[in-house]
Amino acid sequence: MSIYFYFIYHKLPLFKFQAVMPNMSLVPFSHTDSHTSLKMIGHHDDLTMCVLGCGSLGTAILSGILSSLAEMEAPKPLQTPSSGTSTPAETLPQRLPSQFIACVRRPESAKKVKAALWEHTSSVKVVWEHNVVSVQQSEVVLLACKPSAVEEILKEPGMTKALHGKLLISICAGVTVEQIEKHLHGAVPARDPEEDGRCRIVRALPNAASLIRESMTVVADDNQPSAMPAATMQLVTWIFRRIGDVVFLPTSAMNASTALCGSGPAFFALVLEAAIDGAVAMGLPRAEAQRMAAQTMKGAAGLVLNGEHPALLRDKVGTPGGCSIGGLLVLEEGAVRGTVSRAVREAATVAGRLGNGAQGVNGTRLNGFEH
């Protein structure tokens, strides 16, 4: 499918869309491969984005971006102006990704990516074993491989030169910007990327809910003048808002963020599973209990996201003499609050150790003291 987007900037962008659909072939990358293009009027240098190690998370991010671009160009119904305030439209970066290269290691993986992105094959090229060439043809590079593969990929011959002057976004858990700099340059350069022209590295932590565009992504930003230019921050924000919400925090908060947002879905799933088991024990069918518990947890989270404080929500539900307060007291007797809090602290500690290259970290603590 060849897709052409024409961006005309007024107060809001207007889009014109035309599409034709040829088949996409899965072949090793070639300089002679044809490219479709999306050109922005006034910005004839739209971005190509490459995903290195395009597994489930990288595919989810690509899917979110591509779906968002499709929604942007879709016809919008006319709306009658109304009185009062309205939610301001999202500010678009001056340059958006329009073409995408998904890099994998095996043809079998390429087929999986193609199957997941079948609606957007005109804008995505799927390749394998051609990481450096793909980076050469891109302006934005998403490093989405397993942490154990980072060094191998970054030390491929020609990779450092191919990344020169580009934006490298790493979503590899536990891999710091400093580690990436050392893999690429042998040491952490003292100068800012704006001065020496090397790639600018941004560390981001999306989570498993990226698959349904409900991720909570944390981006490392130390709020220093040289840390991240405004245009880069705007582009990074736009990319990760395609798969959920985004927050910027200092690098020192990344381990705690990994524990809360990265490990959090597993923690909440355990609580959810326990609630389901309790309901099943009292006679509810498991399928219905799972649906009811999941929707209840989703509703509680929605209330909090709409401004309700968790403690006030708990008090509102726990009416005097009711069943909720009775259940809450059992949870307090079981030290659920302290146990969940400690689980987050433990996960943050382990994340920090793993980030420093330690192995076999879990199980090294007894009664809160490290041995």
Protein Blocks (a to p, Z undefined) as FASTA:
>chain_A
ZZdddddddfbccddddddddddddddddfkbccdddddehiacbccdddehiafklmmm
mmmmmmmmmmmmpccddddddedjddddddddfbdcfbdcdddfbfklmmmmmmmmmmmm
mmpccdehilmmmmmmpcbdcdfbdfklmmmmmmgghklmmmgopacddfbehiafklmm
mmmnopacfbdfklnopacdddddddfklmnopaccddddehiaklpgfklmmmmmmmmm
mnoccddddfklmmmmmmmmmmmmmmmmmmmmmmmmmmmmnopafklmmmmmmmmmmmmm
mmmmnopafklmmmmmmgghiaklmmmmmmmmnommmmmmmmmmmmmmmmmmmmnopahk
gopagehiaZZ
